[in-house]
């Protein structure tokens, strides 16, 4: 059975009027499956609409090659965010966005049956395959499109670290990126960022950020926005860099720059570009989706927010009503898994309509672009022998991404404890890091895909139980504060050597309880414990081995890695939360019918 969108909406209306409901199987019958070759071809079949197009990717984290990347099974929303995008996982996500169960898009958008589906549908992303899709999409949109990069592009791999992002800048230019904003780019330091903008990006890519000021003079450090005429329409793109860079990352790397949200300045910038004739105003943001949603409510005159940072892949935008009309909020995932295509119908000086599609970049459906493939081979060649070093084999799925430990996080934690001899271990809740299927070799490149940062030193310190609880409370508040403007970090810190209970819906100081060592003994408030850590945002007094050296030492010794499950604290008050699904799941999603 095949239904048009109009017929489907009519059926929904009838079902609602009669009190009838649509079960998961009903939805599968209505939408069919996208796991056949014929259906897969339609993933990239998007007729041109309107007169202006914005293309968007974000958070590729320097992954030039196709990867596996498992989406989270825990992405808890609290307060007003409960049960709303982006805080939907697994079946809740599929039902909300009406994505067919068991098909390619289900594999791209969720963690469900990840190992089996990934083996079936193959790797995703990669700049050579993205380049092919871009050419296919931009061809019929020539003269009317912009390709925008949301940042976190120069960090996340060994080669990007070793070249200070130069390999990625070359790839961006080959892709035809028109503008970018930033976050992890700043961890190469102010000098390197300014050098890259003045030399490598100049004449090719606009580096935009209206929310970074010189701390001495208060002047803007970067170009705040650009105005382009597309197909006779004036389009403004305003940059919004990650506002909490000096908190989430080392402030000493950008000591003279101030970051922030500053709604009033954003409003002034929007008003300024409108006064200069902009008929379309887009914000290229690295705020994180919850922050973007709040900003969309508070600032009027923005047509579109193209967001990043939280790695949320939202199949449809959220339309936010505000005093000036409606703002569409998008988030386009990570790791070159997706390309957002947004077509706008602009008439009479404003946006009258839109069509969008977040296209998953399946490597086996899109042939590699020869020019990009040759470039990637060239920039990786000097490092290939080191990157391909085989360290061990995992007998289970290794992944990161999620509010709490992933199995690759657990591997890192286990390595820290084994090599350092510490009682406890903490590992940062980074959202970047690719996945490995069971039976795959773990190479040095795989380790670097989890650890490649410019401040990789491990630390060995002592903390009292009270200090440890305070640290966990602060990090939890960064993640679960009901006001998005106070969400300043990544996911929850990963822990090893102890357990705890968390109540995400409570306020700071009251979320963490019942901290215990693995032998069941309570962690005592005034007792000191040795704790291994890494990625300290302050300069460590006694820096230890680099984290990748710790992990590779552990892997070489183990040879075979078995991580049965990743540690998740006992959670209170989330049993019915649509952003929470225990893993391994109690049952598998049904295959599409």
Protein Blocks (a to p, Z undefined) as FASTA:
>chain_A
ZZdfklmmmmmmmmmmnopacdfklmmmmnopakbfklmmmmmmccdehjbdcdddehkl
opabccdddddfbdcdehjlgopafbbghjlmmmmnopaehilklmmmmmghklmmmmmn
opeejjklmmmmmmmmmmmmgoiaccddebjklgoifklmmnnommmmmmmmmnopabdc
dfklmmnojklmmmmmmmmmgokaccddfkbccfklopafbdfbdcddeehiacdddddd
dfklmmmpcfklmmmbccdfklmlmmmmmmmmmmnopabdcdddfebjklmmmmmmmpgh
iabdcdehjopacfbdcddddfklpaddddehjhhlaccddddddeehiafbdcdddddd
dfklmccdfklmmmmmmmmmmmmmmmmpcfbdcfbdcdeeifbdcfklmmmmmmmmmmno
pabdcddfbfbdcdddehiacdfklmmmmmmcfblcccdddddfklmmmmmmmmmmmmmg
cblklmcbdcddddehiacdddfkbcehilpghiacfkopacdfkbccddddehiabdcf
bdcddfklmmmmmmmmnopacdfbacddddehilmgckbccdddfbdcdddZZ
